[in-house]
Amino acid sequence: MKPKLLTTIRDYSWGIFFRDALAGLTVAMVALPLSIAIAIASGADPKAGLVTAIIAGFLISLLGGSRVQIGGPTGAFIVVVYGIIDQHGFDGLLLATLMAGVLLVVGGILRAGRFITLVPEPVIEGFTVGIALIIAISQLKDLLGLPATKVSADLVQALPALWAARDAIDPISLAVGLLSIGGIALLRRIAPWFPGSLLVIAIASAAIALLALPVDTIYSRFGSLPAGLPAPSLPHVSLLRISALLPSAFLIAFLAAVESLLSAIVADRMIGGRHRSNAELLAQGAANIATPLFGGLPATGAIARTATNVRAGGRTPMAGIVHALVILLITLGAGSLTNYLAMPALAALLIVTAWAMSEPHRWRERMRLKAGDRSLLFLTMALTVATDLTIAIAVGTVAGLALRLIRKDVEPEEWTPSDRSQL
């Protein structure tokens, strides 16, 4: 359970630090707008996303079991976070996240990292595609410029609300959003290592500000964002609240563990390394204990940012630490610029991210799965969209384990997930 930072620091040099620092800077430029967009889509203040990227990003790199893992808020949590805030308020989310952090630390101490592999891969695929669909639909509100419409993360409620507001579509917001989608997607394809999303969002936001276009921005929606980190404080704790939030805490801990393991495996393949799963659980736990004390969101290893880190030359946890410090410096020195970010452009970023999450190029491969695995994938996807993630994961995992027993499959030593580094 030894952190990878202590292993890599033995042979560290200024040359390695220069490459790590450059990679950390590149990842920070990717993480900055994405963290804000994820926070907004989750029903939280945009500042919460930045706090999560800073605190969790620092601790996951400092204590984690992967050489190149980048931690922070991720799209997989949007649906979960939105639901918890809607039901228990933001303070309830903070307590649930803190509880999840404790569960992850306990899991790391008990060396439970290998048991995460019991979750069948079709279940991971199914709820990932389902979440991607929900994220994309939820962002249509800002893409279409519908400021008066509150769109739930529940797809069953979101679609009728969007249809009812169709007459209020703003052509300018739609044009900004569509152009941003095209620009972000193009730059991701031709230069995946380049922080093209920030460039596109900055250009779109600057054009809106200079031309005084009537398009919603972070400032018009949330007011001015405060600089730096807020003072730490504990959320309200009581036995009744702990009991009510325990299912949510288990779900957050489960998602954080699964996604961090997926990200670490993908990173291992990219650099030819081997992560330490239990150290990673401890790091995820520490991050999810510390982040809510500062008003942040649940955090985990972020596959897209981790892959960006590797492509940019990052090879040790120092790159992730630099990434967190760069975002902190930006919030201290240039945080006011984030107030001008255009909501349609941020929505465009999440729509492109959702498209990448769904991995559309893999549908041919998915349709060639065994009938049982294919049914499991579609079952989990349908439950994710129509019910909630807790039911989807529980039913999918139980069904998958039952299918494994029927087939008399031997438990795999390690997962062999697809290469999600293009997310």
C-alpha distance (Angstrom), angle and dihedral (degrees) to the residues before:
residue distance angle dihedral
M1 . . .
K2 3.78 . .
P3 3.84 112.9 .
K4 3.80 114.2 -109.5
L5 3.81 89.7 -128.9
L6 3.83 90.0 70.4
T7 3.80 90.1 50.6
T8 3.80 97.3 47.6
I9 3.79 95.8 42.8
R10 3.82 92.4 69.8
D11 3.80 94.6 75.8
Y12 3.80 97.2 27.6
S13 3.81 121.2 142.2
W14 3.79 140.1 175.9
G15 3.80 89.6 -103.0
I16 3.80 91.7 57.1
F17 3.81 90.0 45.0
F18 3.81 91.3 53.9
R19 3.82 91.1 54.2
D20 3.80 91.6 44.6
A21 3.79 92.0 48.4
L22 3.80 92.2 50.3
A23 3.82 90.4 48.7
G24 3.81 91.1 47.2
L25 3.80 90.7 52.2
T26 3.82 91.2 49.6
V27 3.82 92.7 49.1
A28 3.81 91.0 47.7
M29 3.81 89.8 57.5
V30 3.82 88.9 53.1
A31 3.81 95.0 42.8
L32 3.81 96.8 47.9
P33 3.84 100.1 69.8
L34 3.81 93.2 30.4
S35 3.82 92.9 54.7
I36 3.80 90.7 50.5
A37 3.81 92.4 47.3
I38 3.82 93.0 48.4
A39 3.81 91.7 50.3
I40 3.82 92.3 50.8
A41 3.81 92.5 46.4
S42 3.82 88.7 50.3
G43 3.80 91.6 57.5
A44 3.81 93.6 -107.4
D45 3.78 134.1 117.5
P46 3.83 112.8 -84.6
K47 3.81 89.3 -121.0
A48 3.81 88.6 67.2
G49 3.80 90.2 64.4
L50 3.80 92.8 52.1
V51 3.81 92.0 47.2
T52 3.81 89.7 52.0
A53 3.79 93.1 49.4
I54 3.81 90.6 50.8
I55 3.81 102.7 42.1
A56 3.80 99.5 32.6
G57 3.80 93.3 37.9
F58 3.80 90.4 55.0
L59 3.82 97.4 45.0
I60 3.81 96.8 43.0
S61 3.81 90.5 53.9
L62 3.81 93.3 41.5
L63 3.82 96.5 49.7
G64 3.81 104.8 18.6
G65 3.77 131.6 115.7
S66 3.81 97.1 -130.5
R67 3.79 126.0 82.2
V68 3.80 95.1 -141.6
Q69 3.82 107.9 19.6
I70 3.81 115.1 138.8
G71 3.80 115.6 -157.3
G72 3.77 132.0 -158.0
P73 3.80 143.4 100.5
T74 3.80 114.7 -31.0
G75 3.79 137.9 -165.2
A76 3.82 92.3 -113.6
F77 3.80 89.3 71.9
I78 3.81 97.4 50.8
V79 3.80 96.1 91.1
V80 3.81 93.3 42.8
V81 3.81 94.9 46.8
Y82 3.80 92.9 46.0
G83 3.79 90.8 52.6
I84 3.81 94.4 48.0
I85 3.81 93.0 48.2
D86 3.79 90.8 47.0
Q87 3.81 92.3 51.4
H88 3.82 104.2 31.6
G89 3.80 105.4 16.8
F90 3.80 127.7 -117.8
D91 3.81 91.9 -68.4
G92 3.80 87.9 56.9
L93 3.80 89.8 53.2
L94 3.81 90.4 52.8
L95 3.80 92.0 52.8
A96 3.82 93.0 44.8
T97 3.82 90.1 51.0
L98 3.79 92.0 49.3
M99 3.80 90.2 49.9
A100 3.80 89.8 49.0
G101 3.79 89.0 52.9
V102 3.80 90.3 55.1
L103 3.81 90.2 49.5
L104 3.80 90.7 51.6
V105 3.80 92.2 50.0
V106 3.81 90.0 50.7
G107 3.81 88.8 48.7
G108 3.79 90.8 52.1
I109 3.81 92.7 48.5
L110 3.82 90.3 49.5
R111 3.83 89.1 48.6
A112 3.79 92.1 -121.4
G113 3.81 94.7 153.3
R114 3.79 94.6 106.0
F115 3.81 93.1 52.8
I116 3.81 90.7 67.1
T117 3.79 86.1 74.5
L118 3.82 89.0 70.4
V119 3.79 87.8 79.7
P120 3.84 105.2 96.9
E121 3.80 115.7 -118.8
P122 3.85 93.2 -126.4
V123 3.81 88.1 59.6
I124 3.82 90.3 53.8
E125 3.80 89.5 47.6
G126 3.79 93.5 47.2
F127 3.77 99.4 51.1
T128 3.82 91.5 40.7
V129 3.81 90.9 57.0
G130 3.81 90.6 43.5
I131 3.80 92.5 50.9
A132 3.81 90.7 47.2
L133 3.81 90.3 54.5
I134 3.82 92.1 49.2
I135 3.82 92.2 48.1
A136 3.80 92.7 50.7
I137 3.82 93.7 48.7
S138 3.80 92.5 46.1
Q139 3.81 90.8 55.6
L140 3.80 94.2 56.0
K141 3.82 88.8 84.9
D142 3.80 93.3 66.3
L143 3.79 93.5 33.7
L144 3.80 89.9 57.1
G145 3.80 94.1 41.1
L146 3.81 98.1 -117.0
P147 3.84 102.1 154.7
A148 3.79 95.5 167.2
T149 3.78 95.3 53.8
K150 3.78 121.5 90.6
V151 3.77 108.4 -155.8
S152 3.79 116.6 -160.0
A153 3.79 122.6 -139.8
D154 3.81 84.5 -124.5
L155 3.79 104.4 96.7
V156 3.80 92.8 -153.7
Q157 3.82 89.4 60.9
A158 3.81 97.0 34.6
L159 3.81 99.2 60.3
P160 3.84 96.8 54.6
A161 3.83 90.4 45.9
L162 3.80 91.8 52.4
W163 3.80 92.4 46.2
A164 3.81 91.6 50.4
A165 3.83 90.2 53.6
R166 3.82 96.0 46.2
D167 3.82 93.2 112.8
A168 3.84 90.7 61.5
I169 3.82 96.2 60.9
D170 3.80 111.3 139.5
P171 3.85 110.7 -140.0
I172 3.82 93.0 -156.0
S173 3.81 93.6 53.4
L174 3.79 90.3 45.4
A175 3.81 91.6 51.1
V176 3.82 91.7 48.9
G177 3.81 90.4 48.6
L178 3.79 96.0 47.7
L179 3.79 93.3 46.6
S180 3.81 89.3 48.7
I181 3.81 91.5 51.1
G182 3.80 90.2 51.9
G183 3.80 93.7 46.7
I184 3.81 95.7 46.5
A185 3.80 93.3 45.7
L186 3.80 92.2 47.7
L187 3.81 94.6 49.7
R188 3.80 91.8 46.0
R189 3.78 89.3 55.3
I190 3.81 100.1 44.8
A191 3.83 98.2 34.2
P192 3.83 111.8 16.9
W193 3.81 91.3 169.1
F194 3.82 92.4 56.8
P195 3.86 120.1 88.4
G196 3.79 90.7 -122.4
S197 3.80 94.4 153.7
L198 3.80 91.4 64.1
L199 3.81 91.2 47.3
V200 3.82 93.1 50.6
I201 3.80 93.3 45.2
A202 3.81 91.1 46.9
I203 3.82 92.3 50.9
A204 3.80 92.6 47.0
S205 3.81 92.3 46.8
A206 3.81 93.1 46.4
A207 3.80 91.3 50.6
I208 3.80 91.0 50.9
A209 3.81 91.9 49.1
L210 3.83 95.5 45.6
L211 3.81 94.0 45.6
A212 3.82 92.5 41.1
L213 3.80 90.8 -130.1
P214 3.82 117.6 -178.8
V215 3.81 94.4 -114.8
D216 3.80 124.9 134.3
T217 3.82 116.7 -106.7
I218 3.79 134.7 -178.0
Y219 3.81 89.8 -97.1
S220 3.80 94.8 50.6
R221 3.81 90.6 48.2
F222 3.82 103.7 36.4
G223 3.79 107.1 11.0
S224 3.81 124.6 -125.5
L225 3.81 115.9 -21.8
P226 3.82 115.3 -126.9
A227 3.81 117.9 -117.5
G228 3.80 122.7 -113.3
L229 3.80 127.1 -3.7
P230 3.80 125.0 -37.0
A231 3.80 120.7 -119.9
P232 3.83 112.3 -86.5
S233 3.80 118.5 -105.3
L234 3.80 137.8 166.2
P235 3.80 120.5 -111.8
H236 3.79 116.8 -122.9
V237 3.80 108.8 -76.9
S238 3.80 127.4 -161.3
L239 3.79 135.4 146.4
L240 3.79 90.4 -112.4
R241 3.82 92.7 53.5
I242 3.81 92.3 44.6
S243 3.80 90.2 52.4
A244 3.82 92.3 47.7
L245 3.81 93.5 47.0
L246 3.80 99.1 42.2
P247 3.85 95.4 95.4
S248 3.81 89.8 50.2
A249 3.81 90.7 48.4
F250 3.82 91.4 52.3
L251 3.82 90.3 49.2
I252 3.81 92.5 50.2
A253 3.81 91.3 47.5
F254 3.80 91.5 48.3
L255 3.79 94.0 49.7
A256 3.80 92.5 45.3
A257 3.80 91.4 51.0
V258 3.80 95.4 45.9
E259 3.80 96.8 44.8
S260 3.80 93.9 44.8
L261 3.81 90.1 51.0
L262 3.81 91.9 48.7
S263 3.79 90.5 49.2
A264 3.80 92.6 47.3
I265 3.82 91.9 50.9
V266 3.80 92.0 50.3
A267 3.81 89.6 47.7
D268 3.81 91.3 50.3
R269 3.79 90.0 55.7
M270 3.78 92.6 49.2
I271 3.82 95.2 51.8
G272 3.81 101.4 24.9
G273 3.80 92.1 -115.8
R274 3.79 138.0 128.9
H275 3.80 123.2 -128.3
R276 3.80 127.7 -146.9
S277 3.79 105.9 -123.0
N278 3.80 97.6 -164.1
A279 3.79 93.2 49.0
E280 3.79 86.7 50.2
L281 3.81 90.8 53.6
L282 3.81 90.5 50.8
A283 3.81 90.8 50.2
Q284 3.80 92.2 48.1
G285 3.79 88.6 49.5
A286 3.80 93.5 50.5
A287 3.81 90.7 48.1
N288 3.79 93.3 50.3
I289 3.80 91.5 48.1
A290 3.81 94.2 49.4
T291 3.81 100.6 38.4
P292 3.84 98.2 62.5
L293 3.80 89.8 51.1
F294 3.82 86.0 67.9
G295 3.81 95.4 40.9
G296 3.80 97.0 -95.7
L297 3.81 135.0 145.2
P298 3.82 130.9 -111.1
A299 3.78 111.8 -72.3
T300 3.77 139.0 -158.0
G301 3.78 141.1 155.8
A302 3.80 109.5 -56.1
I303 3.80 112.5 -140.9
A304 3.81 96.4 -160.9
R305 3.80 94.7 48.6
T306 3.81 91.8 43.0
A307 3.82 90.6 53.5
T308 3.81 90.4 46.7
N309 3.80 88.6 52.2
V310 3.81 92.1 53.2
R311 3.82 93.4 46.5
A312 3.80 90.5 49.4
G313 3.81 91.6 55.1
G314 3.81 103.4 -95.5
R315 3.80 112.1 151.9
T316 3.80 106.6 160.0
P317 3.82 136.3 42.2
M318 3.80 88.3 -99.5
A319 3.82 88.3 81.6
G320 3.80 90.6 60.7
I321 3.79 91.3 47.6
V322 3.81 90.6 51.4
H323 3.82 90.0 48.7
A324 3.82 90.7 55.8
L325 3.81 93.3 46.0
V326 3.82 92.2 49.1
I327 3.82 91.3 54.1
L328 3.82 88.9 48.5
L329 3.81 91.2 51.6
I330 3.80 91.1 48.3
T331 3.81 91.8 52.3
L332 3.81 89.4 49.5
G333 3.79 98.7 44.2
A334 3.79 107.6 24.4
G335 3.79 104.2 15.0
S336 3.80 91.9 123.2
L337 3.81 89.5 68.3
T338 3.81 89.9 66.3
N339 3.81 88.1 65.8
Y340 3.83 88.9 72.2
L341 3.81 95.6 55.2
A342 3.80 109.4 124.8
M343 3.79 117.8 -123.9
P344 3.85 95.2 -140.4
A345 3.81 89.7 53.7
L346 3.82 91.9 50.3
A347 3.80 89.0 47.8
A348 3.80 88.5 51.9
L349 3.80 90.0 54.3
L350 3.79 92.0 54.1
I351 3.81 92.6 45.4
V352 3.82 90.3 54.1
T353 3.81 89.4 45.6
A354 3.81 90.7 50.7
W355 3.81 90.6 50.1
A356 3.81 89.7 52.5
M357 3.82 91.4 45.9
S358 3.80 90.5 56.5
E359 3.84 90.7 54.2
P360 3.82 94.5 -148.0
H361 3.80 91.5 -172.7
R362 3.82 88.6 68.3
W363 3.81 98.5 60.0
R364 3.80 92.0 96.6
E365 3.80 89.3 54.1
R366 3.82 91.6 45.9
M367 3.79 91.9 52.4
R368 3.82 89.2 55.2
L369 3.82 92.3 58.6
K370 3.78 120.2 113.4
A371 3.80 111.7 -80.2
G372 3.81 92.2 -108.6
D373 3.80 94.2 50.2
R374 3.79 91.7 45.4
S375 3.80 91.3 51.0
L376 3.81 89.8 48.0
L377 3.80 90.9 53.2
F378 3.80 93.9 50.6
L379 3.80 92.5 42.7
T380 3.81 91.9 54.3
M381 3.79 92.0 44.3
A382 3.82 92.5 50.3
L383 3.81 93.0 47.1
T384 3.81 90.9 48.4
V385 3.79 91.0 54.3
A386 3.81 99.5 37.5
T387 3.82 102.7 35.7
D388 3.81 124.3 9.6
L389 3.78 139.0 -68.8
T390 3.80 95.2 -102.4
I391 3.80 92.5 59.3
A392 3.80 92.3 40.8
I393 3.80 94.2 53.2
A394 3.81 94.8 41.3
V395 3.81 95.5 48.7
G396 3.80 93.2 39.7
T397 3.80 94.3 49.7
V398 3.82 94.2 46.5
A399 3.80 91.2 46.7
G400 3.80 91.0 47.2
L401 3.80 93.8 50.2
A402 3.80 90.0 47.6
L403 3.81 89.4 51.0
R404 3.81 89.7 50.6
L405 3.82 91.1 51.9
I406 3.80 91.9 48.5
R407 3.80 90.3 51.2
K408 3.82 90.4 41.7
D409 3.79 88.7 -130.9
V410 3.79 115.6 176.6
E411 3.80 114.3 -122.9
P412 3.82 107.1 -99.5
E413 3.78 116.7 -117.2
E414 3.80 90.2 -134.4
W415 3.75 138.9 4.0
T416 3.76 117.9 -100.3
P417 3.81 101.9 -160.8
S418 3.76 123.3 172.3
D419 3.80 120.0 -90.6
R420 3.81 102.0 -86.8
S421 3.80 93.3 172.7
Q422 3.80 91.2 113.3
L423 3.83 93.2 66.1
